[in-house]
Amino acid sequence: MQIRQSVSDTGASQSDISKLEDLVGATLPEEYRQFLVESNGGKPQKRSFDCADGDNGGSVRAFFALSSSSKPFSLEKACDIYEGRIPSLTLPIACDSFGNLILLSLDSNRQRGSVYFWDHEEEDDEEEEGSDWTNVYLAAASFREFTDSLY
């Protein structure tokens, strides 16, 4: 995947990645770890994607970065903002221009490493915190598959 504009000054360090894994309570899939080391977020050249159901899809505004200098595309900030709103054991890895997210599954019971589109327009405020999957759509079986499918 080509990044057309960086949102961070440097790639993520192994120490920063370990801190994130401690924060989320899970290890990151290797493909995503490598992306953080090499690119640490950014605005991709190709941005559009489709979901597996064929009805949804969108575009990636930016992938979040592990860096305090990457505001407003800070991965740590996104984790704080969306805690309790996105399903448990998912990590917000990117956003679009409309408040929707791209999530990475960290749950071994739900296709660990798969990528989902989270539609904030369909968010149900009355669901139990962190358990609602009604507004989440499978975009790809892996991070690599997702980035390779961008057009």
ABEGO torsion letter per residue (X at the ends): XBBABBABABBBBAAAAAAAAAAAGBBBBAAAAAAAAAAGEEBBABABBBBAAGABEBBBABBBBBBAAAOAABAAAAAAAABGABBBGBBBABBBAAGBBBBBBABAABGBGBBBBBBAAABBAABBBGABAAABBBABABAAAAAAABX
